[in-house]
Amino acid sequence: MTADRTPTISVVVPTRDRPELLREAIAAIREQDYPAVVDVVVVYDQSTPDTALASDDPHRPVRVISNGRTAGLAGARNSGILAATGELVAFCDDDDRWLPGKLAAQVDELLAHPDAEFVSCGIQVSYDGTVNDRVLDLDSVSLAALLRDRMTELHPSTFLIRRAALVDGFGLVDEEIPGSYAEDYEFLLRAARSAPLRNLRTPYVLVRWHKRSYFAQRWDTIATALQWLLDRYPEFATEPAGEARVAGQIAFAEAAAGHRRGAIRWARHTLARNPREPRAYLALAVASRAVRPDLVLRTLHKRGRGI
């Protein structure tokens, strides 16, 4: 990377009630070995800002603001994007930690592909003392591929995006999604409509899965948001396996929320689209009380997987 090819970067860090993890996330961002200015924008959502985090360091400034838009993760991300001054915008959740080399490698990838607007990378998933690498074996991700598979490896804390694409291109994070759930997936789908996503096959972010996640056990919100997603993207009808995957997630959420009839109805829809979709069978097992939903999630999370 040469000195004249180092765009400035703004990092949006939405936060709520995680002060210790937040400080660790900020420290890892500021420690990135990247020669240009990296501006950290901490966005407090439904909580009191800690102005003591602010710094006027010219190379690694930190600004602390409040979410002035829709309450929730989507609004918080957008508040940070609109406050950003960098040529590139990155996301980092307050409970995740960037690993050394992330920014330099991703900027190199964007510079090597001038038509690209978005680059991601692999992750390390930490859950209950176990860490698993999740690396997507693709250099470029299309809309069709994302409809088929959510690709958990494409985690928001890995996103690096040209700011122009956010304000004048495919747009900000959608704030209409119920509870902001799956806002990252909808954002990926919309970005991939605009241009294929670039991806690095190296884990550069440590992602923590834990019970304090914004969406842990918020099953009704999850089911509603995923139904909204299917309605918003009729393209799922062209990818039966992808539609079945989302329908299976809805079925599981309905079962976990105790809505047995809804779980069975969505499980049937799932199996009609893809009889081999395992989420349908997990949903039916939970609906019949043969297994507890928390046990299913713990087992999957220990393997670096989700429902």
MONORMO-V722696 format. One record per residue. N is the residue number from 0. RES is the residue in three letters. PHI is phi in whole degrees, 0 to 359 (none if undefined). Layout:
# MONORMO-V722696
n=N res=RES phi=PHI
n=N res=RES phi=PHI
This chain:
# MONORMO-V722696
n=0 res=MET phi=none
n=1 res=THR phi=266
n=2 res=ALA phi=297
n=3 res=ASP phi=271
n=4 res=ARG phi=233
n=5 res=THR phi=231
n=6 res=PRO phi=298
n=7 res=THR phi=289
n=8 res=ILE phi=227
n=9 res=SER phi=249
n=10 res=VAL phi=250
n=11 res=VAL phi=267
n=12 res=VAL phi=238
n=13 res=PRO phi=288
n=14 res=THR phi=212
n=15 res=ARG phi=198
n=16 res=ASP phi=62
n=17 res=ARG phi=224
n=18 res=PRO phi=300
n=19 res=GLU phi=290
n=20 res=LEU phi=295
n=21 res=LEU phi=300
n=22 res=ARG phi=298
n=23 res=GLU phi=293
n=24 res=ALA phi=297
n=25 res=ILE phi=298
n=26 res=ALA phi=300
n=27 res=ALA phi=293
n=28 res=ILE phi=294
n=29 res=ARG phi=290
n=30 res=GLU phi=273
n=31 res=GLN phi=299
n=32 res=ASP phi=277
n=33 res=TYR phi=219
n=34 res=PRO phi=287
n=35 res=ALA phi=272
n=36 res=VAL phi=293
n=37 res=VAL phi=240
n=38 res=ASP phi=264
n=39 res=VAL phi=264
n=40 res=VAL phi=246
n=41 res=VAL phi=270
n=42 res=VAL phi=246
n=43 res=TYR phi=276
n=44 res=ASP phi=249
n=45 res=GLN phi=56
n=46 res=SER phi=205
n=47 res=THR phi=281
n=48 res=PRO phi=296
n=49 res=ASP phi=260
n=50 res=THR phi=291
n=51 res=ALA phi=293
n=52 res=LEU phi=284
n=53 res=ALA phi=296
n=54 res=SER phi=215
n=55 res=ASP phi=257
n=56 res=ASP phi=305
n=57 res=PRO phi=295
n=58 res=HIS phi=267
n=59 res=ARG phi=223
n=60 res=PRO phi=291
n=61 res=VAL phi=233
n=62 res=ARG phi=249
n=63 res=VAL phi=241
n=64 res=ILE phi=226
n=65 res=SER phi=255
n=66 res=ASN phi=291
n=67 res=GLY phi=262
n=68 res=ARG phi=244
n=69 res=THR phi=301
n=70 res=ALA phi=300
n=71 res=GLY phi=123
n=72 res=LEU phi=296
n=73 res=ALA phi=298
n=74 res=GLY phi=297
n=75 res=ALA phi=295
n=76 res=ARG phi=298
n=77 res=ASN phi=293
n=78 res=SER phi=301
n=79 res=GLY phi=290
n=80 res=ILE phi=300
n=81 res=LEU phi=290
n=82 res=ALA phi=272
n=83 res=ALA phi=292
n=84 res=THR phi=241
n=85 res=GLY phi=286
n=86 res=GLU phi=290
n=87 res=LEU phi=241
n=88 res=VAL phi=237
n=89 res=ALA phi=241
n=90 res=PHE phi=250
n=91 res=CYS phi=212
n=92 res=ASP phi=289
n=93 res=ASP phi=288
n=94 res=ASP phi=251
n=95 res=ASP phi=249
n=96 res=ARG phi=221
n=97 res=TRP phi=289
n=98 res=LEU phi=262
n=99 res=PRO phi=303
n=100 res=GLY phi=92
n=101 res=LYS phi=302
n=102 res=LEU phi=296
n=103 res=ALA phi=300
n=104 res=ALA phi=294
n=105 res=GLN phi=289
n=106 res=VAL phi=296
n=107 res=ASP phi=303
n=108 res=GLU phi=294
n=109 res=LEU phi=295
n=110 res=LEU phi=293
n=111 res=ALA phi=284
n=112 res=HIS phi=229
n=113 res=PRO phi=302
n=114 res=ASP phi=277
n=115 res=ALA phi=283
n=116 res=GLU phi=246
n=117 res=PHE phi=210
n=118 res=VAL phi=222
n=119 res=SER phi=239
n=120 res=CYS phi=200
n=121 res=GLY phi=284
n=122 res=ILE phi=227
n=123 res=GLN phi=249
n=124 res=VAL phi=262
n=125 res=SER phi=252
n=126 res=TYR phi=210
n=127 res=ASP phi=53
n=128 res=GLY phi=85
n=129 res=THR phi=247
n=130 res=VAL phi=239
n=131 res=ASN phi=235
n=132 res=ASP phi=284
n=133 res=ARG phi=235
n=134 res=VAL phi=235
n=135 res=LEU phi=281
n=136 res=ASP phi=274
n=137 res=LEU phi=216
n=138 res=ASP phi=265
n=139 res=SER phi=221
n=140 res=VAL phi=239
n=141 res=SER phi=265
n=142 res=LEU phi=299
n=143 res=ALA phi=300
n=144 res=ALA phi=295
n=145 res=LEU phi=288
n=146 res=LEU phi=294
n=147 res=ARG phi=289
n=148 res=ASP phi=213
n=149 res=ARG phi=297
n=150 res=MET phi=57
n=151 res=THR phi=305
n=152 res=GLU phi=300
n=153 res=LEU phi=278
n=154 res=HIS phi=269
n=155 res=PRO phi=307
n=156 res=SER phi=290
n=157 res=THR phi=260
n=158 res=PHE phi=290
n=159 res=LEU phi=228
n=160 res=ILE phi=225
n=161 res=ARG phi=292
n=162 res=ARG phi=299
n=163 res=ALA phi=300
n=164 res=ALA phi=292
n=165 res=LEU phi=281
n=166 res=VAL phi=267
n=167 res=ASP phi=234
n=168 res=GLY phi=241
n=169 res=PHE phi=287
n=170 res=GLY phi=105
n=171 res=LEU phi=283
n=172 res=VAL phi=291
n=173 res=ASP phi=287
n=174 res=GLU phi=265
n=175 res=GLU phi=272
n=176 res=ILE phi=296
n=177 res=PRO phi=306
n=178 res=GLY phi=67
n=179 res=SER phi=64
n=180 res=TYR phi=287
n=181 res=ALA phi=67
n=182 res=GLU phi=298
n=183 res=ASP phi=291
n=184 res=TYR phi=292
n=185 res=GLU phi=299
n=186 res=PHE phi=298
n=187 res=LEU phi=297
n=188 res=LEU phi=300
n=189 res=ARG phi=290
n=190 res=ALA phi=295
n=191 res=ALA phi=290
n=192 res=ARG phi=297
n=193 res=SER phi=281
n=194 res=ALA phi=195
n=195 res=PRO phi=305
n=196 res=LEU phi=273
n=197 res=ARG phi=274
n=198 res=ASN phi=216
n=199 res=LEU phi=258
n=200 res=ARG phi=270
n=201 res=THR phi=226
n=202 res=PRO phi=283
n=203 res=TYR phi=246
n=204 res=VAL phi=222
n=205 res=LEU phi=268
n=206 res=VAL phi=252
n=207 res=ARG phi=262
n=208 res=TRP phi=256
n=209 res=HIS phi=203
n=210 res=LYS phi=288
n=211 res=ARG phi=271
n=212 res=SER phi=305
n=213 res=TYR phi=308
n=214 res=PHE phi=248
n=215 res=ALA phi=301
n=216 res=GLN phi=67
n=217 res=ARG phi=267
n=218 res=TRP phi=292
n=219 res=ASP phi=297
n=220 res=THR phi=297
n=221 res=ILE phi=299
n=222 res=ALA phi=297
n=223 res=THR phi=295
n=224 res=ALA phi=295
n=225 res=LEU phi=289
n=226 res=GLN phi=293
n=227 res=TRP phi=301
n=228 res=LEU phi=296
n=229 res=LEU phi=297
n=230 res=ASP phi=292
n=231 res=ARG phi=287
n=232 res=TYR phi=241
n=233 res=PRO phi=296
n=234 res=GLU phi=300
n=235 res=PHE phi=301
n=236 res=ALA phi=297
n=237 res=THR phi=275
n=238 res=GLU phi=232
n=239 res=PRO phi=306
n=240 res=ALA phi=294
n=241 res=GLY phi=292
n=242 res=GLU phi=296
n=243 res=ALA phi=295
n=244 res=ARG phi=299
n=245 res=VAL phi=292
n=246 res=ALA phi=298
n=247 res=GLY phi=294
n=248 res=GLN phi=294
n=249 res=ILE phi=297
n=250 res=ALA phi=301
n=251 res=PHE phi=294
n=252 res=ALA phi=298
n=253 res=GLU phi=299
n=254 res=ALA phi=296
n=255 res=ALA phi=295
n=256 res=ALA phi=279
n=257 res=GLY phi=89
n=258 res=HIS phi=265
n=259 res=ARG phi=297
n=260 res=ARG phi=297
n=261 res=GLY phi=297
n=262 res=ALA phi=297
n=263 res=ILE phi=294
n=264 res=ARG phi=298
n=265 res=TRP phi=286
n=266 res=ALA phi=294
n=267 res=ARG phi=296
n=268 res=HIS phi=298
n=269 res=THR phi=300
n=270 res=LEU phi=292
n=271 res=ALA phi=293
n=272 res=ARG phi=274
n=273 res=ASN phi=204
n=274 res=PRO phi=297
n=275 res=ARG phi=261
n=276 res=GLU phi=286
n=277 res=PRO phi=293
n=278 res=ARG phi=297
n=279 res=ALA phi=297
n=280 res=TYR phi=289
n=281 res=LEU phi=295
n=282 res=ALA phi=298
n=283 res=LEU phi=294
n=284 res=ALA phi=294
n=285 res=VAL phi=291
n=286 res=ALA phi=297
n=287 res=SER phi=274
n=288 res=ARG phi=67
n=289 res=ALA phi=285
n=290 res=VAL phi=210
n=291 res=ARG phi=274
n=292 res=PRO phi=298
n=293 res=ASP phi=294
n=294 res=LEU phi=292
n=295 res=VAL phi=300
n=296 res=LEU phi=295
n=297 res=ARG phi=300
n=298 res=THR phi=297
n=299 res=LEU phi=293
n=300 res=HIS phi=296
n=301 res=LYS phi=296
n=302 res=ARG phi=261
n=303 res=GLY phi=75
n=304 res=ARG phi=242
n=305 res=GLY phi=228
n=306 res=ILE phi=284
